[in-house]
Amino acid sequence: MADNKQSRSASISRTTNETSVSVSVNLDGSGIAKISTGVGFFDHMLDQLCRHSLIDMEIETKGDLHVDDHHAVEDTGIAIGQAIAKALGDRRGITRYASLDLVMDETMTKAGVDLSGRPFLVWNVNFSAPKIGTFDTELVREFFQALAQNAGMTLHVLNHYGANNHHIAETCFKAVARVLRTATEIDPRQAGRVPSTKGTLV
């Protein structure tokens, strides 16, 4: 991906004994996704994250899927978070905050984000089954924990209600995508300032 004039693009490669992950992001993209993690449902969720955040993402993960999906999902979240943090730089001029309720059929989920540089996850989402197909529902939280920790963001996710576990998971990804879209955008009224009275967010 080519850097834009503000250079809000970044790439991260991360290799361990369990996974090899390569991620590129462009915060000022149009939601173009090129994703391969070997986990079909996770690929579908990451596609939603890209499309609705308008952050272009290229993600390639090779993991120990013969064990389970945990390492691939968590390490992908780590790498995406690191890439977003790198692309944000000193976070000068960003909107910083965003919050919204997102609906999908019978489900409503709220997400709120503060790109504060201080990682924290508040997770109030429950699933009625341990799996969506072959995907462990507990890995949805693991992904967002890794993302928040490594992007340096405070992230709150609250599922108000829902019956279908696929919809609950998907609204989490879509809601987080939408708040990331707003919070990472450049606010023209900030005039290039860091949006904090401290003068720093990192």
Order of alpha helices (4+ residues) and beta strands (2+ residues): beta-beta-beta-alpha-beta-alpha-beta-beta-beta-beta-beta-alpha-beta-alpha
